[in-house]
Amino acid sequence: MTLTLMSCSLLPHTINAASVQPKNQLEANTNIKQPTKKESKQKQAAEIYISSLIEIIETKYRLYKLEDSPEAKAASQELVKIGKTAVPELINAFRKNRIFLTFGVAETLSKIAHKDSSVVAILINKLGDNDLQVRFGAMKVLENDSFVPELKKATQNKNPNSKYIVIGAVNALQKIDSIIAIPYIVKNIRAVGVSLLQVAVYQIKEDKNDLSKAELEKVISELETALKIIESSENDFPQHIAPFLRESVAELKNSNFSR
């Protein structure tokens, strides 16, 4: 029965919400197991311990590598042993916006994600967090070729509310490998912007002599697609980008032809 304001006014004043719940719902509520005092204390102790380990990383991490920070490395190893339970607090540490802490936590989360693949999905989701520092931290964690399949899948997210997930995933792919990233940059050019495309192209031109003929042909094809998109909507993009792409395509074609 749906209770309206009028029907409620006709009920005795002593009635409470529980008395109008279905019997099976009451039984379900009664059967919910509440944590014991011992369990609550254990949980609290675990949270304190995790926080203390994160604090060690924050104060002892140096030179952008855990290997160069023995105390921070030991704390990180302990957090990796704890695993997924430590993930929420580690992610929350990104919000402090402290560079050494961010890099140390990112290394730690990356190792946890390698051990537990379910953590990768959590991190992908955090690419869309409202907090910029959390998005940046999650992207740092995912800048590893082990996570390429999940990142590729994330770039295909069609949910309008998932814009930052797509942007973060494409940026992470670019950090891993420009050749891998190019198709996803071009496909999402309006979302990620031309700056990332330029970075990828510069990197590819620098490494062009190390690329196979097939890789160069693939890149050239993608850049020609990008050029068509930009030329068809020139007002939506900076004026310099179309000439830059034309010159880059010509340079790469010449490099490929001379092989």
C-alpha positions in Angstrom: 0.0 0.0 0.0 1.3 3.4 -0.9 1.2 5.8 2.0 0.2 9.4 1.2 0.3 12.4 3.6 -3.5 12.1 4.0 -3.4 8.3 4.8 -0.5 8.9 7.2 -2.6 11.4 9.1 -5.3 8.8 9.7 -2.8 6.3 11.3 -2.4 6.2 15.1 0.4 8.6 16.3 2.3 5.7 17.9 2.9 3.9 14.7 6.5 3.7 13.4 8.0 3.0 10.0 9.0 -0.6 10.9 5.3 -1.5 11.6 4.3 -0.8 8.0 7.2 -2.8 6.4 6.4 -6.1 4.8 7.1 -9.1 7.1 9.8 -10.5 4.8 11.5 -7.1 4.7 11.5 -6.9 8.5 13.0 -10.4 8.6 15.6 -9.4 6.1 16.5 -6.3 8.2 16.7 -8.4 11.3 19.0 -10.9 9.6 21.6 -8.3 8.6 24.8 -9.2 10.4 26.2 -6.3 12.3 29.9 -6.2 12.9 31.0 -7.3 16.4 33.1 -4.9 18.6 36.1 -7.1 17.9 35.5 -6.8 14.1 35.0 -3.1 14.3 38.3 -2.7 16.3 40.1 -4.9 13.8 38.9 -2.8 10.9 39.8 0.4 12.7 43.3 -1.0 13.5 43.8 -2.0 9.8 42.8 1.5 8.6 45.2 3.1 11.0 48.0 0.8 9.8 47.3 1.5 6.2 47.3 5.2 6.9 50.6 5.0 8.7 52.2 3.1 5.7 50.9 5.8 3.3 52.4 8.5 5.6 55.8 6.7 5.3 55.6 6.9 1.6 54.6 10.6 1.8 57.6 11.5 4.0 60.3 9.1 2.7 59.7 8.7 -1.1 62.3 10.5 -3.1 63.7 10.7 -6.7 60.5 9.4 -8.3 61.4 5.8 -7.6 60.6 3.5 -4.7 63.9 1.7 -5.4 65.8 4.8 -4.3 63.7 5.2 -1.1 64.2 2.1 1.2 61.7 3.0 3.9 59.1 4.0 1.4 59.7 0.9 -0.6 59.2 -1.3 2.5 55.9 0.5 3.3 54.8 0.0 -0.3 55.6 -3.7 -0.2 53.5 -4.0 2.9 50.6 -2.2 1.2 50.9 -4.6 -1.8 50.6 -7.5 0.6 47.5 -6.0 2.1 46.1 -5.7 -1.5 42.7 -4.5 -2.5 41.7 -3.5 1.1 44.3 -0.7 0.9 43.1 0.6 -2.4 40.4 3.2 -1.3 42.9 4.9 1.1 45.6 4.9 -1.5 43.4 6.5 -4.1 42.2 9.0 -1.5 45.9 9.9 -0.9 46.0 11.4 -4.4 43.7 14.2 -3.2 46.5 15.7 -1.1 48.2 16.8 -4.4 51.7 16.1 -3.2 54.0 15.0 -6.0 56.2 12.5 -4.2 53.2 11.0 -2.5 51.3 10.7 -5.8 54.2 9.0 -7.5 54.8 6.6 -4.6 51.1 5.7 -4.3 50.9 5.3 -8.1 53.7 2.8 -8.0 52.1 0.9 -5.2 48.7 0.8 -6.8 50.2 -0.4 -10.0 51.8 -3.4 -8.2 48.5 -4.2 -6.5 46.6 -4.0 -9.8 49.1 -6.5 -11.3 48.3 -8.9 -8.5 44.5 -8.3 -8.6 43.0 -7.5 -12.0 39.7 -6.3 -10.3 41.6 -3.3 -9.1 42.2 -2.2 -12.7 38.4 -1.6 -13.2 38.4 0.6 -10.0 41.3 2.6 -11.4 39.7 3.0 -14.9 36.6 4.3 -13.1 38.7 6.8 -11.2 39.8 8.3 -14.5 36.4 10.0 -14.4 36.6 11.2 -10.7 35.5 14.7 -10.0 38.9 15.5 -8.4 41.6 16.3 -11.0 44.3 14.9 -8.7 42.5 11.5 -8.5 42.2 11.4 -12.3 45.9 12.3 -12.7 46.9 9.7 -10.1 44.8 6.9 -11.7 46.3 7.8 -15.1 49.8 7.5 -13.6 49.0 4.0 -12.3 47.6 2.8 -15.6 50.6 4.0 -17.7 51.8 0.4 -18.1 51.6 -1.8 -21.1 50.0 -4.6 -19.0 46.8 -2.4 -18.8 46.6 -1.7 -22.6 43.6 -4.0 -23.2 41.5 -2.3 -20.4 42.6 1.2 -21.6 41.5 0.4 -25.2 38.2 -0.8 -23.9 37.7 2.4 -21.8 38.2 4.6 -24.8 35.1 3.1 -26.3 32.9 4.2 -23.5 29.8 5.9 -25.0 28.4 7.3 -21.8 28.3 11.1 -22.1 29.2 11.3 -18.4 32.4 9.2 -19.0 34.2 11.9 -21.0 37.1 12.1 -18.5 37.5 8.3 -18.5 38.0 8.3 -22.2 40.4 11.3 -22.0 42.4 9.6 -19.2 42.5 6.3 -21.0 43.8 7.9 -24.3 46.4 9.9 -22.4 47.6 6.8 -20.6 47.9 4.9 -23.9 49.9 7.8 -25.3 52.3 7.6 -22.4 52.7 3.9 -23.1 53.2 4.0 -26.8 52.4 6.6 -29.4 51.9 4.0 -32.2 49.3 2.2 -30.0 47.6 5.5 -29.0 47.3 7.2 -32.4 44.0 5.5 -33.6 42.4 6.3 -30.2 43.6 9.9 -30.3 42.2 10.4 -33.8 38.9 8.7 -32.9 38.5 11.0 -29.9 40.2 14.1 -31.2 37.5 16.5 -30.2 37.6 15.2 -26.6 41.3 14.8 -26.1 42.4 17.9 -28.1 45.1 18.4 -30.7 47.9 19.0 -28.2 48.0 15.2 -27.5 48.0 14.5 -31.2 50.9 16.8 -31.7 52.9 15.1 -28.9 52.2 11.7 -30.4 53.2 12.9 -33.9 56.5 14.4 -32.6 57.3 11.2 -30.9 56.6 9.1 -33.9 58.7 11.4 -36.2 61.5 11.1 -33.7 61.3 7.3 -33.8 60.4 6.9 -37.5 63.6 5.1 -38.4 62.8 2.4 -35.8 59.3 1.8 -37.2 58.4 -0.9 -39.7 56.9 0.0 -43.1 53.6 -1.4 -41.9 53.6 0.7 -38.7 54.4 3.9 -40.7 51.7 3.2 -43.2 49.2 2.8 -40.3 50.3 6.0 -38.8 50.1 7.9 -42.1 46.5 6.6 -42.6 45.4 7.7 -39.2 47.0 11.2 -39.6 45.2 11.5 -43.0 41.9 10.7 -41.2 42.7 13.3 -38.6 43.4 15.8 -41.3 40.1 15.2 -42.9 38.3 15.7 -39.6 40.1 18.9 -38.9 39.7 20.3 -42.4 36.0 19.6 -42.4 35.6 21.6 -39.1 38.4 24.1 -39.2 36.7 26.5 -36.9 36.7 23.9 -34.2 40.5 23.5 -34.2 43.6 25.7 -33.9 44.7 27.1 -37.3 48.2 25.7 -37.1 47.2 22.0 -36.7 46.2 21.3 -40.3 49.5 22.6 -41.8 51.4 20.7 -39.1 49.6 17.4 -40.1 50.2 17.9 -43.8 53.9 18.5 -43.3 54.1 15.5 -40.9 52.3 13.2 -43.4 54.6 14.3 -46.2 57.7 13.7 -44.0 56.5 10.2 -43.0 55.6 9.3 -46.6 59.0 10.4 -47.8 60.6 8.3 -45.0 58.6 5.3 -46.0 59.2 5.7 -49.7 63.0 5.9 -49.3 63.2 2.5 -47.6 
